[in-house]
């Protein structure tokens, strides 16, 4: 088969996958997870940066008579949230995205053979 | 005053120990390179390590690539001197990985082949887009490389207790020669294993020192912080924001600008992006970022113990070794101290160990950067722009190897005269360029159908040029007395040292402007194909079969 024929066959297979209901569902699930969580972690991070600049009294507040203050806890909170969102996304992608993606990938292979 | 300068490893016995460990690091990495070279056959082997690394291995390699000597010695040193504010860099560095995980890693793995440009060239005109992406790849990598090489010279000098510029220049040449060998012979496979070994050494060394510090304070964090604050002479202010950043409104905006560049830059750093091609599928790309987040996060948490430990246990006052070295020797000296002190065998061994880890760190990072620029030169510029007809795979790989030698030689030649300059800002600039030039193009290409060739070139060149121009006219380069790179000149008009807050929005804006003014809609034709491929992995490059 020459290159052009192969390319047209692939393009048809891609279009077939693109039009599948599962693909729209995959995009919808991905978007509904990624958009709110990206906004959330960016806002949480920028709030931390802003508090370092403009809320120093609040940040310097000590917690329970120790040398540990709000600034340090807020900073450690960024670590906790990053670990948490990374784990949550992994779980979500394994359960909700991968099965759909695998099915569509198989559909692509079937379409190419037609 | 020289007598005051860093009396590290000046004992002949200690220096022998340090040099033997350095030699061991070099021997192990050269062995790995030779072993890897025997398995490099195809372009996928050379550029992407055969796409056969597991998620965990690639996660380690990413951490090895990302945690430069600047973050290993620099962040703990910065905490030792400035307390809490020294810790702020690492938070931006870590949170940034969520951008890579959620928006970039898997989609790029599925839709690209060897370089950042592949993914853009998928639905755009090859030549202009590849030229733009290769330009920004090489510029970012050389900035980063230069910072590492100049750092390597002074660092190794510091660790061996030598001050002469001749020795520093010799170290730069040696590091440059080693990285050329790793990259030309070992390719991505060799480089990845060097980074894995480095990451394991770095984590092991850091865990050990952290444990020894915490033992001294009976695992009481508050006690450690209290002692550090007291010994620093700054009291509670040492634990609060404000010692280093944001002294006035300009400083505060500057800090915000730095924060933005750090958090958005990582997912646009070419040497990080091409690491996602070394795994077999998008699922392993995801796993590798999760591993990287775990390792990098754990490492930065430990730098808290190292930094505050150094402030609590070492002399960090004016004229002390830690202060004179701008914090860079805080970790090695802390290792010596918790090992039993300056005159003990334990102290000498730990000092030499940490010095060797720092050396391995430099080697792994410079190798990754050189490989990135050489790949982009050969695969983007040579194969798709310069060559009149499509070169064979073997021709392209030969060009990649020569490019690695060329880039190595150029960075050696630039790094030696730059020794006297304060080039610490280059890493921050590399992040700013990555966030302003690369990230907008990558995101638009994946998520915006209308985006076209003109939009891609406008956003890359626009982001790149605005970041670099703003830095040239910032106080980092002139007009700030001794702190500027060029003393005795003043052409500064941009008040911030970090351009991100202006150049990142500009990069995104240029992308939109270019797209609408360029009018071309042919790139929409393959958008559906790109989007299916990115989301499902259909037709993505698989692992190499041997």
Boltz contact constraints between the chains, C-beta under 6 A:
constraints:
  - contact:
      token1: [A, 14]
      token2: [B, 529]
      max_distance: 6.0
  - contact:
      token1: [A, 14]
      token2: [B, 532]
      max_distance: 6.0
  - contact:
      token1: [A, 17]
      token2: [B, 532]
      max_distance: 6.0
  - contact:
      token1: [A, 18]
      token2: [B, 528]
      max_distance: 6.0
  - contact:
      token1: [A, 18]
      token2: [B, 532]
      max_distance: 6.0
  - contact:
      token1: [A, 26]
      token2: [B, 535]
      max_distance: 6.0
  - contact:
      token1: [A, 34]
      token2: [B, 102]
      max_distance: 6.0
  - contact:
      token1: [A, 38]
      token2: [B, 102]
      max_distance: 6.0
  - contact:
      token1: [A, 41]
      token2: [B, 98]
      max_distance: 6.0
  - contact:
      token1: [A, 45]
      token2: [B, 95]
      max_distance: 6.0
  - contact:
      token1: [A, 45]
      token2: [B, 263]
      max_distance: 6.0
  - contact:
      token1: [A, 49]
      token2: [B, 256]
      max_distance: 6.0
  - contact:
      token1: [A, 49]
      token2: [B, 259]
      max_distance: 6.0
  - contact:
      token1: [A, 52]
      token2: [B, 241]
      max_distance: 6.0
  - contact:
      token1: [A, 53]
      token2: [B, 246]
      max_distance: 6.0
  - contact:
      token1: [A, 53]
      token2: [B, 252]
      max_distance: 6.0
  - contact:
      token1: [A, 53]
      token2: [B, 255]
      max_distance: 6.0
  - contact:
      token1: [A, 56]
      token2: [B, 241]
      max_distance: 6.0
  - contact:
      token1: [A, 56]
      token2: [B, 242]
      max_distance: 6.0
  - contact:
      token1: [A, 59]
      token2: [B, 241]
      max_distance: 6.0
  - contact:
      token1: [A, 60]
      token2: [B, 240]
      max_distance: 6.0
  - contact:
      token1: [A, 66]
      token2: [B, 222]
      max_distance: 6.0
  - contact:
      token1: [A, 67]
      token2: [B, 222]
      max_distance: 6.0
  - contact:
      token1: [A, 67]
      token2: [B, 225]
      max_distance: 6.0
  - contact:
      token1: [A, 67]
      token2: [B, 226]
      max_distance: 6.0
  - contact:
      token1: [A, 68]
      token2: [B, 222]
      max_distance: 6.0
  - contact:
      token1: [A, 69]
      token2: [B, 239]
      max_distance: 6.0
  - contact:
      token1: [A, 71]
      token2: [B, 84]
      max_distance: 6.0
  - contact:
      token1: [A, 71]
      token2: [B, 241]
      max_distance: 6.0
  - contact:
      token1: [A, 75]
      token2: [B, 91]
      max_distance: 6.0
  - contact:
      token1: [A, 78]
      token2: [B, 91]
      max_distance: 6.0
  - contact:
      token1: [A, 78]
      token2: [B, 95]
      max_distance: 6.0
  - contact:
      token1: [A, 79]
      token2: [B, 297]
      max_distance: 6.0
  - contact:
      token1: [A, 82]
      token2: [B, 94]
      max_distance: 6.0
  - contact:
      token1: [A, 82]
      token2: [B, 95]
      max_distance: 6.0
  - contact:
      token1: [A, 82]
      token2: [B, 98]
      max_distance: 6.0
  - contact:
      token1: [A, 85]
      token2: [B, 98]
      max_distance: 6.0
  - contact:
      token1: [A, 86]
      token2: [B, 101]
      max_distance: 6.0
  - contact:
      token1: [A, 86]
      token2: [B, 290]
      max_distance: 6.0
  - contact:
      token1: [A, 86]
      token2: [B, 293]
      max_distance: 6.0
  - contact:
      token1: [A, 90]
      token2: [B, 290]
      max_distance: 6.0
  - contact:
      token1: [A, 101]
      token2: [B, 536]
      max_distance: 6.0
  - contact:
      token1: [A, 104]
      token2: [B, 536]
      max_distance: 6.0
  - contact:
      token1: [A, 105]
      token2: [B, 536]
      max_distance: 6.0
  - contact:
      token1: [A, 105]
      token2: [B, 537]
      max_distance: 6.0
  - contact:
      token1: [A, 105]
      token2: [B, 538]
      max_distance: 6.0
  - contact:
      token1: [A, 108]
      token2: [B, 538]
      max_distance: 6.0
